[in-house]
Amino acid sequence: MNHLEDTIVAISTPIGEGGIGIVRLSGKDAISIVDRVFSSAKGRKLRDAKSHSVVYGFVIDPAKNERIDEVIATIMKAPKTYTREDVVEINCHGGMLPLRTTLQLLLREGARLAEPGEFTKRAFLNGRIDLSQAEAVIDVIRAKTEQAERLALRQLEGRLSAKITDMRDKVTELCMHIEAYIDFPEDEIEVIEKADMLDSMRSIGHELLSISKRYDEGRFFREGVSTAIVGKPNVGKSSLLNSLLQKDRAIVTEMPGTTRDVIEDYLNINGLPLRIMDTAGIRETHDLAEIEGVKRSLKAIEGADIVLAVLDASRPFDEADKEVIEKVKDKKTVIVINKSDIESPVFGLQPSAFSFQPVVRVSALKGDGIDDLKDAIYSLCITAGKASDAEDIIITNLRHRQSIDRALKSIEDAENALKRNEPLEVVALFLRESLDSLGEIIGAVTTEDILNKIFSEFCIGK
């Protein structure tokens, strides 16, 4: 187990060549350690520099008394730093040799190599940010679209934390009310007071349920929407992929079965990232490669968040089409009627048969209807078909959703126990469980295992 007393160091910029590279230290000895390998151009010691100032100089190998690199050192003194500890960032030239040599010198002088996410972990442990804000840091880094970044920044700013803290305050107030009656058993709960408590529990439960329901929306922005394009052979799936991406990503021929593997690419629809997959045509076949392609298509359907089921309007709607529709009936699906510019009178599609799914007519070859398809995809994924308002609280993390669901279950258990006139100790126990579950989100209640799992996802140096 690592200790907060250690001074940690890591290279905080990506591996490879670049204009600059940054070596970051944090800890009580950060400034003194750097002072031993840094020579200011004006002969100044970093310990004498003002906080949040920049000093020009050189990294020196004290054992050989030779210059390693020309650098700029930024000094940030506790507590007004990312970690609330002394922090020094050394801006080296961006090649790997000066960065690694500087890192080795600092390790030799007493710093310890930081673990993944340890700088942010210290920010949490030192009370600068709570756990949900710490998790938002990695979401900002990994954001695939501007909207995903905005959601992560809202969480980093503490909006989720404020909401969870407010709800914990409400549950705490209920707990205090009920535990007061436990301490004074001679005072009976009046009907109106019991009704007020039930109303409060229902109100808290409603808020928790509303937040939980928005999880899929938040997850889509954070992780992207897994989208499978499916259909029988030669209905224009690959052409549709190319039209959506506006580039020739998949091979298109008139020969059925051209696509034999899953082809993936990414698409941005109004800030919503899609991981879109073109799959092999679903049909009975004796070709071994195509059989494997069909298997992968079915697997893609199973794992997809939404499905684009493509039909060919230039040919009759047949049993093969019905089989495709049957395989996607339990998925969020957009029915895409392709080749609508040359629709045949014998196509025979009855729109009422797909009343449970949105239906969009397109011509993948000409690009007609593609914007309508994008709108349908967005509406299928996002609540009310629009982006979230600035004040909306949207969770993007499965851990948060699970904690909220546990808190909701405990609130419902408390409500039912109160209705059944069970001992107030039982009601209070359920409310305490709800408090603990909400506390897990912001780190008021946590374990070392949870922290290790969360911060292991970070890169070293952050």
Summary of the structure (lengths in Angstrom):
residues: 462
radius of gyration: 29.2
end to end distance: 18.8
largest distance: 87.7
contacts: 1486
relative contact order: 0.12
helix: 47%
strand: 18%
